[in-house]
Amino acid sequence: MLETSLLPSLASKCMRWASALLGRPIQAGEQVDFESLIGKRAVATVVRKRKEDGTEYNAIEELLPDTGAGADPFASCQSGQAPAHFRR
């Protein structure tokens, strides 16, 4: 079991993402069993970023709790279809 023994800030990316995977806020002083998060679902906010050399890449900016288990992630699109750059 992997547990954090350091005192990470509750605002750190690791703790924010763990909170999203747990589906609840993490309390100050709470120990997080990171292995228990394996296989959990969350919704990722993905953004395009640009490296210094101009190369673009996708990066996960934030994880949010998955409140709509099994819901269509593109249901909120006006056309009902994923944007063209997401279609295969």
PyMOL commands that set and color helices and strands:
alter all, ss='L'
color gray80, all
select helices_A, chain A and resi 13-22+34-37+84-86
alter helices_A, ss='H'
color red, helices_A
select strands_A, chain A and resi 42-50+56-65
alter strands_A, ss='S'
color yellow, strands_A
deselect
rebuild
show_as cartoon
